[in-house]
Amino acid sequence: MQRGTSNLLKVLRQDSLRSFIRLTSSMKDSHLNCQGAKLPNVYIAKFDITGHYQSEVIRKNELLSLYGLQPRDIRFSAPSSLYLRNYSIILRLEHIKAIINSNELILMETDHKSIKDLLPELQARLQVTGDGLPYELKVIEILFTETFSLLENKFERLESYITGVLNDLLDSNLLSIDKGSLHGLMYHSSSLSELNSLVKDIQETLSDLLDCEEDMASFYLTHYIDYGEERDQDDTEELCNILESFYMQTEDMLGRVKRLKEQIDQSQNIVLINLDSQRNIMLRMSLQLGMGTFSLTLGGLMGVAFGMNLDSSLEENQYAFWIVSGAMVAITGVMWRQLSNYLKKALHTRTIDHF
């Protein structure tokens, strides 16, 4: 008899709560209808407490009226959000947009492939029983788990590609850089920054909620349905443990992203050093060729002088050719040696001044 009375009271509380939500939204809904507002349709999937779901197409204004929400609640403008509105938990985690009640999960935009692929996994997880968590907390934990699984997979793909490109770029024998690899590295580095920003947003959302025990207590919707009052603020250990667990995961992922970004920066410096070294080698070769050309030209001036159509007393000397040729080689060698010594001295002096 007492159990039947308790169940009857629970049903009455749920009906009263639904009536209250519809009443609070009726004026707003009437205002929208008077203005002739025609909000677009939205594809949703409704999961019940047993994990079974049903896909529907519903107009946004009907969805707002049904759950007593405001238009901004389902715009999900923030990258991540988790808050309570009219006894419904509004959750946004990357591409996951959901409305959570004490006995129902409404997953939005199920026409997107990423969300459609998520439905069977959610169904399987929601059908698992025996964890003792209220339905709404169980849903929050599952959605966070799915989100972090997707983020982890995304990070691993980025890490694999970036590490491979960096290993190729760090080749000390590299004389040129593949532009395709550079463009790919820039694109994936940008994706890494976006991932870092998204994880930070999730971390801030978790941090704000963990800092407010009153908000955490209001998330216990099942407790409110059963007892007609909010959960005591000092009795939110279950939700606190869930949020802290995912907060630690954000810390870990941010640390890994930071280390990968540092690796990119260090690799860029090493690549620049390698390119500078190769460029210096080519410049030195060019300078040495110029010095050799100058030395040969200077030594060849004697040949130019003897090539004039002028008579001299050396034409009849049988040793004149060898003497002049030897002198030309000697002048060329001495000039080369002097220029080389000057170059070494100048480089040595510049290195000392630099340090």
C-alpha positions in Angstrom: 0.0 0.0 0.0 2.8 2.4 0.9 4.7 1.5 -2.2 1.7 2.2 -4.4 1.1 5.5 -2.7 4.8 6.4 -3.2 4.6 5.6 -6.9 1.4 7.6 -7.2 3.0 10.6 -5.6 6.0 10.3 -7.9 3.7 10.3 -11.0 1.8 13.3 -9.6 5.1 15.2 -9.1 6.2 14.5 -12.6 2.9 15.6 -14.1 3.0 18.7 -11.9 6.5 19.5 -13.1 5.5 19.0 -16.7 2.5 21.3 -16.2 4.6 23.9 -14.5 7.1 23.9 -17.4 4.4 24.2 -20.0 2.8 27.1 -18.1 6.1 29.0 -17.8 6.6 28.8 -21.5 3.1 29.4 -22.7 3.4 33.2 -22.8 6.7 33.0 -24.7 5.2 30.5 -27.1 2.2 32.7 -27.7 4.4 35.6 -28.4 6.3 33.7 -31.0 3.1 32.5 -32.7 1.7 36.1 -32.7 4.8 37.3 -34.5 4.3 34.5 -37.1 7.7 33.1 -36.2 8.4 29.9 -38.0 11.4 28.2 -36.5 13.0 25.4 -38.6 12.7 21.7 -37.9 15.2 19.9 -35.8 16.1 16.2 -35.9 16.1 14.6 -32.5 16.4 11.2 -30.8 14.5 10.6 -27.6 16.1 8.0 -25.2 14.0 6.7 -22.4 15.2 5.4 -19.1 15.7 1.9 -20.5 18.0 3.1 -23.3 15.5 2.6 -26.1 15.3 5.6 -28.5 12.9 7.0 -31.1 14.0 9.4 -33.8 11.7 12.3 -34.5 11.5 15.6 -36.5 10.1 18.4 -34.5 9.8 22.2 -34.9 12.0 24.1 -32.6 9.2 26.2 -31.2 7.4 23.0 -30.2 10.6 21.7 -28.5 10.9 25.0 -26.6 7.3 24.8 -25.5 7.5 21.2 -24.5 10.5 21.7 -22.1 10.1 25.3 -21.2 13.3 26.5 -22.8 14.4 29.7 -24.4 15.6 30.0 -28.0 19.1 30.7 -26.9 19.2 27.4 -25.0 19.1 25.3 -28.1 21.3 27.6 -30.2 24.3 26.2 -28.3 26.4 29.2 -29.2 29.2 28.3 -26.7 31.6 25.4 -27.7 30.8 23.7 -24.4 28.1 24.3 -21.8 26.4 22.5 -18.9 23.6 24.2 -17.0 20.1 23.8 -15.7 17.0 25.4 -17.2 13.5 24.7 -16.0 14.4 21.3 -14.6 16.2 20.3 -17.8 19.9 20.0 -18.1 21.3 21.6 -21.2 24.6 20.1 -22.4 26.9 21.0 -25.3 30.1 19.1 -25.9 31.7 19.8 -29.3 29.1 18.3 -31.7 26.9 16.7 -29.0 23.9 18.8 -28.1 21.5 17.4 -25.6 18.6 18.1 -23.2 18.6 15.8 -20.2 15.6 15.2 -17.8 15.2 12.8 -15.0 13.9 10.0 -17.2 14.6 11.2 -20.8 17.5 12.2 -23.0 16.9 14.3 -26.1 19.8 14.3 -28.5 19.6 17.0 -31.2 20.8 17.2 -34.8 20.7 13.5 -35.3 20.7 14.1 -39.1 24.4 14.7 -38.8 26.5 11.6 -39.5 28.7 11.9 -36.4 25.6 12.0 -34.2 23.8 9.3 -36.1 26.8 7.0 -35.6 26.7 7.7 -31.9 23.1 6.5 -31.3 23.8 2.7 -31.1 26.7 3.3 -28.7 24.5 5.5 -26.5 21.7 2.9 -26.5 24.1 0.2 -25.4 25.6 2.2 -22.6 22.2 3.4 -21.3 20.9 -0.2 -21.2 23.7 -1.1 -18.7 22.2 -1.2 -15.2 23.5 -1.6 -11.7 25.8 1.5 -11.4 23.4 3.1 -8.9 23.6 6.5 -10.5 20.5 8.7 -11.1 19.5 8.6 -14.8 20.6 12.2 -15.4 24.0 11.7 -13.9 24.5 8.5 -15.9 23.7 10.3 -19.1 26.1 13.1 -18.3 28.9 10.6 -17.6 28.2 8.7 -20.8 28.1 11.9 -23.0 31.4 13.1 -21.5 33.0 9.7 -22.0 31.9 9.7 -25.7 33.2 13.2 -26.1 36.6 12.5 -24.6 36.9 9.3 -26.7 36.4 11.4 -29.9 38.8 14.0 -28.7 41.4 11.3 -27.9 41.0 9.8 -31.3 41.4 13.2 -32.9 44.5 14.0 -30.9 46.1 10.6 -31.8 45.6 11.2 -35.5 47.1 14.7 -35.3 50.0 13.4 -33.2 50.7 10.6 -35.7 50.7 12.9 -38.7 52.7 15.7 -37.1 55.3 13.4 -35.6 55.9 11.8 -39.0 56.2 15.1 -40.8 58.6 16.5 -38.1 60.8 13.4 -38.4 61.1 14.0 -42.2 61.9 17.7 -41.7 64.6 17.0 -39.1 66.8 15.2 -41.6 70.2 16.9 -41.4 70.9 16.2 -45.1 67.8 18.1 -46.1 68.5 20.7 -48.8 64.9 21.7 -49.5 61.6 21.3 -47.9 58.5 19.8 -49.5 55.9 22.5 -49.7 53.1 19.9 -49.4 54.5 18.7 -46.0 54.7 22.3 -44.8 51.1 23.0 -45.8 50.0 19.8 -44.1 51.9 20.7 -41.0 50.4 24.2 -40.9 46.9 22.8 -41.3 47.3 20.1 -38.6 49.0 22.6 -36.3 45.9 24.8 -36.7 43.7 21.8 -35.9 45.8 21.1 -32.8 45.2 24.7 -31.7 41.5 24.3 -32.2 41.6 21.1 -30.2 43.5 22.9 -27.4 40.9 25.6 -27.3 38.0 23.2 -27.2 39.5 21.2 -24.3 40.1 24.4 -22.5 36.5 25.4 -22.9 35.4 22.0 -21.5 37.8 22.4 -18.6 36.4 25.9 -17.8 32.8 24.5 -17.9 33.8 21.8 -15.5 35.7 24.1 -13.2 32.8 26.6 -13.0 30.4 23.8 -12.1 32.7 22.3 -9.5 33.1 25.6 -7.8 29.3 25.9 -7.3 27.8 23.3 -5.0 24.4 24.8 -5.3 24.4 24.2 -9.1 25.6 20.7 -8.7 22.8 20.0 -6.2 20.2 21.2 -8.7 21.4 18.6 -11.2 19.9 15.8 -9.1 16.6 15.9 -11.0 15.5 12.4 -9.9 15.9 13.4 -6.2 13.7 16.4 -6.8 11.0 14.2 -8.5 11.2 11.7 -5.6 11.3 14.0 -2.7 9.9 17.3 -4.0 13.1 19.2 -3.0 16.6 19.8 -4.2 19.5 17.6 -3.1 21.5 18.9 -0.1 24.5 20.8 -1.3 26.8 18.7 0.9 25.5 15.5 -0.7 26.8 15.8 -4.3 29.7 13.5 -4.1 28.6 11.4 -7.1 28.4 14.3 -9.5 31.5 15.8 -8.0 33.5 12.6 -8.7 32.3 12.4 -12.2 33.2 16.0 -13.0 36.6 15.8 -11.3 37.4 12.7 -13.3 36.8 14.4 -16.6 38.5 17.6 -15.3 41.7 15.5 -14.8 41.3 14.1 -18.3 41.3 17.7 -19.6 44.5 18.4 -17.6 46.2 15.4 -19.1 45.1 16.2 -22.7 46.1 19.8 -22.4 49.5 18.7 -21.2 50.0 16.4 -24.2 48.8 19.0 -26.6 51.3 21.5 -25.0 54.2 19.0 -25.4 53.3 18.4 -29.0 53.2 22.1 -29.8 56.6 22.6 -28.1 57.9 19.8 -30.2 56.7 21.6 -33.3 58.3 24.8 -32.2 61.6 23.1 -31.4 61.6 21.2 -34.7 61.0 24.5 -36.6 64.1 26.0 -35.0 66.1 22.9 -35.9 64.9 23.0 -39.5 65.9 26.7 -39.7 69.3 25.9 -38.3 69.8 23.0 -40.9 68.7 25.3 -43.7 71.0 28.1 -42.6 73.9 25.6 -42.4 73.2 24.4 -45.9 72.9 27.9 -47.2 76.1 28.9 -45.5 77.9 26.0 -47.2 76.6 27.1 -50.6 77.6 30.7 -50.0 81.1 29.6 -48.9 81.5 27.5 -52.0 80.4 30.5 -54.1 82.8 32.8 -52.3 85.7 30.3 -52.8 84.9 30.0 -56.5 85.0 33.8 -56.8 88.3 33.9 -54.9 89.8 31.3 -57.2 88.6 33.1 -60.3 90.1 36.3 -59.1 93.4 34.7 -58.3 93.6 33.0 -61.7 92.7 36.3 -63.4 95.4 38.2 -61.5 98.0 35.5 -62.3 97.0 35.5 -66.0 97.8 39.2 -66.3 101.4 38.2 -67.1 100.1 36.1 -70.0 98.1 39.0 -71.2 101.2 41.2 -71.1 103.3 38.7 -73.1 100.4 38.3 -75.5 100.9 41.8 -76.8 102.4 42.3 -80.2 105.6 43.8 -78.8 109.1 42.6 -79.1 111.1 41.8 -75.9 114.4 40.1 -75.3 112.7 37.0 -73.8 111.3 35.6 -77.0 114.7 33.9 -77.8 115.2 32.6 -74.2 114.4 28.9 -74.1 113.5 29.1 -70.4 111.2 32.2 -70.6 108.0 30.2 -71.0 108.6 28.1 -67.9 109.7 31.1 -65.9 106.6 33.1 -66.8 104.3 30.1 -66.4 105.8 29.4 -63.0 105.5 33.0 -61.9 101.8 33.0 -63.0 101.1 29.9 -60.9 103.0 31.3 -57.9 101.1 34.6 -58.1 97.8 32.7 -58.3 98.7 30.4 -55.4 99.9 33.3 -53.2 96.8 35.3 -53.9 94.5 32.3 -53.2 96.4 31.7 -49.9 96.1 35.4 -48.8 92.4 35.6 -49.6 91.7 32.3 -47.8 93.6 33.5 -44.7 91.7 36.8 -44.7 88.4 34.9 -45.0 89.2 32.6 -42.1 90.4 35.5 -39.9 87.2 37.6 -40.7 84.9 34.6 -39.9 86.8 33.9 -36.6 86.6 37.6 -35.6 82.9 37.7 -36.3 82.2 34.5 -34.3 84.1 35.9 -31.3 82.2 39.2 -31.5 78.9 37.3 -31.7 79.5 35.4 -28.5 
